[in-house]
Amino acid sequence: MTQLSNKIREYCKANGVANVDFTKDVLLEDKMVDRVSNPYIKEWNLEISKPTDEQIASYETAANTEEALQVILNNRRKEYPSIADQLDDIYHNGIDGWKATIKTTKDKYPK
């Protein structure tokens, strides 16, 4: 299940707000019910209207897609050579050699 914060980000993005600060724009809180965490919006300080539960739920798929993309990008980031090593690769093997190095990681973690 997608995190509430990611659904809120997608809702905001769809309504023209690019960045959400969860320390001042939107404050979330957990309410424990039968030892299960139930996060909710405690405070809403954005110019756009606060979403209803139904509106938030409608962003489940978009948020799942974004979460999956972030996992892929994080995996790639961990495996890419450092910038210094990439520049050295270009120097010694040319752009085509560098592209082959990068393609290995991209193929391992496709979008």
N, C-alpha and C positions, 0 to 999 in steps of 0.2 A: 504494500500500500504506500502510496506517495505521501511524502511529508507535507503537512499543512503549509509550511513556509514556501515550498515550491509551487503549490497550487496558487497561493497568493501572488507569487512573482508572476506567474502566467496570467492571472487575472489582471494584474496591474499593467503588464506589458500590452495586453489586448486593449487596455483603456488608456494608453498613452503615457504610462509612467514607466520609465526605463529602469530606474534603480529604486530599490526599497531597502531602507535601513531598519533592521529589526531591533534596534536599540532605541529608536525615537519615532520612526514613521508608523510602525505597526508593532505592538507588543503582544506576544503570545504567552499563554499560560497553560499549564497542564492541570487538568482536574482528574484525579484518580477515582475510578469507579470500578469496584470489584478487582482491584489491583491491576487495572488496565488504564494506561495513559490516554486521556482524551483531551488533546490540545484544542484551544479555542482562542479567538481574537479577544484579548482583554481591552486593548486600546487601539483606536484607528485615528491617525493624524495625517491623512492624505487628503488632497483636494477632491479626489474621486470618491464616489459613494462606497460605503462599506458593503462588501458583498454578502449576500444571503448564503445560508448553508447550501442551497441548491445551486447557486452560482459557483461557489467554491467547488462543489462536487463535479460540476461540468468541466472543470479543468484537470481532472484526474489523468486523462489520456495524454494531454499536452505535457503535464508535469512528469509523467512516467517517461515519455520520450526524451525530455530534457535531462532527467536523472540518468537515463541510460547513456545519452551522449556524453555527459560529464564523466562517467566511469571510463568510457573509451578514451576521451581526451586526457584524463589523468594517467591511464595506463600508458598511452603514447608518450606523454611528458616524461614519465619515469624511465622509459627505454630509449628515448632519443639520446644521441651523444651530446655532450656539452657543446655550446656554441664554438668554443676554441677547437674542439675536435672536429666539428663540422667544417669550420673554415680550413683546417689542416687537410681534411678529406678533399675539399674543393681544390686546394692548392696542388695536392699530389695526384688526384684522380679526375679532376675536372668536374664540371657540373653533372655530367652523366653518371659518374661514379658516385657523387654525393646523392643524386636522385635514387640510385639503386640502394644505397644504405638506408635512406629514409623510407623508401617503398617497402622494405622488409618489415618495418614497424607498422606502417600503415596497413599492410596486408594482414599482419597478425591481429590488428584491432580495427576492423573495418567499421565505418559509420553505418 
